[in-house]
């Protein structure tokens, strides 16, 4: 070898250093491949995640570990050892390994949640893992700086001032993140639910870290910050166990007999319908207003599909039209239905005879 020195190392030590780094890579590939095959023997739901962990983070860590073990046998000078120790390559390898483990654990939890039907927590798990990674990297970097001889009080003071400035600048962002955590934990709504937020009615398309996206009934998109969405009243229509059919009909009735006939017929109509819950039916002659009878009809329809409810409501309203018409009465009010004039009670009986 040509006679030279580099960073306090003789020529043969420099050549040995390069040789050990070159040999460490295939050795690390072989070791991690064997470890990966052993890990895949365990039944799991994410083999791709395990393969990614052993082929990248674990392989890099084993590569640095083998290289350091070999380099320790070179008998390096004090200067070379100080330079090697202060380079931080050991800390980098350990950081890569921890990051890989956190990603592997995150992927495992994601598969577990999806298998259990809790996919709505996935969006919250990813940023949480990112925050943990940032904390881990910060701790390892501070420990490396301490071992390298840096003044930790100065570094911590700088981090404290910087953290305060970042917190003040990201105040609204933090409020939205906390709002997202509230929405994911309390779960007043989930993606796909029909809800009402103030005057906005629509389907929740996505609950992100910053905002919630609602697709209105007019197909427009409303983006609401999570800090606002999580702090006000939210009505979730998709969580109903049934839909209420509640109406007040204004009817002009010739006499009490016709009203009794209407009440009996309406009660039969409601109780005989297969989708109307009989225990919830309430049909009452509630009041008389401006010479009109107020018929109060209240019942629960056994469906959560609004279109199915509209079909039931249509059948019930058509039944009401037939009942009122056959009784010789008519609907009144600001929006009157076009009908034949109401017949007096005696005249109707004479025509029937």
C-alpha positions, 0 to 999 in steps of 0.5 A: 500500500502507498504510505499515507495517514488519514484521520490518525489512521495508518494506510492498512487501517484505512484499507481495513476500514473500507473493507469492513464496511464493504463486507458488512453489507452482505453479512447484514443482508444474510442475517436480516433475511434469516430473521425475516424468514423466522418472523414470517413463520408466525401467522400475521395479517401484514407480511409486507410490513414485516418484510419492509422492516427487516429489509430496511431499518433492521438491515441498516442497524445490523450493517452498522452493528457488524461494521462497528464490531469489525472496526473495533479490531483495527486498533484505531488511534485515539484521534480516530476513535474520538472522530468515530464516536462523535460522528453519531453513526451509532445513534443514527442506526439506533434511531432508524431501528426505533423509527422502523419499530414504531412504523411496524407497530403502527401498521399492526394496529391499523390492520387490527383496527380494520379487522375489528371494524374500527377503521375510523381510528386509523386517521388519528393513529398516523399523526399520533405515531408521527408525534411519537417519532418526533419526540424519540428523534429529539430525545436521541439527538439531545442524548447524542449532543450530551455525549458529544460534549455540547452544553445541554443548558443552552440547547434546552433553553433554545428548544424552550424558546423555539417551542413557545414560538411554535406553540403560539404560531400553531395555536389554531392548528392545535385547537383543530387537532384537539377537536379531531381527537375529541371527534374520534374519541367521542364519535358523535359522527362518523364518515358516511353519517347524515347529520345537521350542524347548525343550518348545514345538513349533509353527509360527513365525508371525512374527519381530518386533523384540521377540518371536517368535510360535509357534503350537503344535500345540494351536493356542495362541499362544506369544510368546517374546522374541527375546533368549531365542529366539536364544540357545537350541537351536532344532530346525527340522523344516521343514529336514529333507531326509527323515524317519526311520522308527526302531522297536524291536519286541519280538517273541516268536519260536518259533525261529531259522528264524522270525526269519530269515523275519521279517528277510527279509520286513521287508527286502523290505517296506522295500526295495520301498516306493517312498517308503523310501530303499533306501540308508538301510534297516537291519533287524537282530536287535539283541538278546534281552531277557527272552526276547524278540527286539529287532528294530531297523528304521531307514530314511529316508522320502523326504518332509518332510510329516509327514502323508505320513510318517504314511501311510508309517509306517502302511503299514509297521506294517501290513506288520510285523503281517502278517509277524509273524503269518504267521511264527507270532510275536507282539509283546510288551511293555508295550502288547501287541497283541491277537492269537491265541496264538503257535503252536509251530514244529512245530504250525504246520508240521503245520497248514500241511501 
